[in-house]
Amino acid sequence: MTQETITLTPRQQQRAQVLTRFQHGALDAEAAAQLLGVSIRHVHRLRAAVQKRGLAALAHGNCGRESEKRLAATQRTRILTLARTTYAGW
């Protein structure tokens, strides 16, 4: 099993705390939904996702990935070089 570091934003950390309290029975679904500002159905969906994938389920799926639109390093270097030399001052 591989372990990866998950960085959660403060909002995601608050979601994790509320969902943990909900899972342990300290909160009911309605109270958890009210605290999170979502529907009761969504609270149940979040709980199921956390049970299945852990706290990583609260992080966005594209977190840690490079953009599809990112230029290749060689192309980026060439553009920066031209901007600093040939096209400097334009």
C-alpha positions as CSV (number, residue, x, y, z in Angstrom):
1,M,0.0,0.0,0.0
2,T,1.4,3.4,-1.0
3,Q,0.9,6.4,1.2
4,E,0.6,9.9,-0.2
5,T,0.4,13.2,1.6
6,I,-2.9,15.0,1.3
7,T,-3.0,18.7,1.9
8,L,-6.5,20.0,2.8
9,T,-7.6,23.6,2.7
10,P,-9.1,25.0,5.9
11,R,-12.6,24.5,4.4
12,Q,-11.8,20.9,3.6
13,Q,-10.4,20.4,7.1
14,Q,-13.6,21.8,8.6
15,R,-15.6,19.4,6.4
16,A,-13.4,16.5,7.7
17,Q,-14.1,17.5,11.3
18,V,-17.8,17.7,10.8
19,L,-18.0,14.4,8.9
20,T,-15.9,12.7,11.5
21,R,-18.3,13.9,14.2
22,F,-21.2,12.7,12.0
23,Q,-19.6,9.2,11.6
24,H,-19.1,8.8,15.3
25,G,-22.7,9.8,16.1
26,A,-22.0,13.1,17.7
27,L,-24.0,14.9,15.0
28,D,-27.1,13.8,13.0
29,A,-27.3,14.2,9.3
30,E,-29.4,17.4,9.5
31,A,-27.0,19.1,11.9
32,A,-24.0,18.1,9.7
33,A,-25.8,19.4,6.6
34,Q,-26.5,22.7,8.3
35,L,-22.9,23.1,9.4
36,L,-21.5,22.3,6.0
37,G,-24.1,24.3,4.1
38,V,-25.1,21.3,1.9
39,S,-28.1,19.0,1.7
40,I,-28.6,15.9,3.8
41,R,-28.3,13.8,0.8
42,H,-24.9,15.3,0.0
43,V,-23.7,14.7,3.6
44,H,-24.5,11.0,3.1
45,R,-22.6,11.0,-0.2
46,L,-19.6,12.7,1.5
47,R,-19.6,10.1,4.3
48,A,-19.7,7.3,1.8
49,A,-16.8,8.8,-0.1
50,V,-14.7,9.3,3.0
51,Q,-15.4,5.7,4.2
52,K,-14.3,4.4,0.7
53,R,-11.3,6.6,0.0
54,G,-10.4,8.3,3.2
55,L,-9.9,12.0,3.7
56,A,-8.5,12.2,0.1
57,A,-12.1,12.1,-1.0
58,L,-12.5,15.7,0.2
59,A,-9.7,17.1,-1.9
60,H,-10.4,18.0,-5.5
61,G,-9.6,15.3,-8.1
62,N,-7.2,17.5,-10.0
63,C,-5.2,18.5,-7.0
64,G,-1.4,17.9,-7.6
65,R,-1.7,17.4,-11.4
66,E,-0.3,19.6,-14.0
67,S,-2.6,21.5,-16.3
68,E,-3.5,20.0,-19.6
69,K,-2.8,23.4,-21.1
70,R,0.7,23.7,-19.7
71,L,3.5,24.2,-22.4
72,A,6.4,21.8,-22.7
73,A,9.5,23.0,-20.8
74,T,11.5,23.4,-24.0
75,Q,8.8,25.5,-25.6
76,R,8.4,27.6,-22.5
77,T,12.2,28.2,-22.3
78,R,12.3,29.2,-26.0
79,I,9.4,31.7,-25.5
80,L,11.0,33.3,-22.5
81,T,14.4,33.6,-24.2
82,L,12.8,35.3,-27.2
83,A,10.8,37.7,-24.9
84,R,14.0,38.7,-23.1
85,T,16.2,39.1,-26.2
86,T,14.7,39.5,-29.6
87,Y,11.4,41.0,-28.5
88,A,12.6,42.9,-25.4
89,G,10.9,46.2,-25.2
90,W,7.9,45.4,-27.4
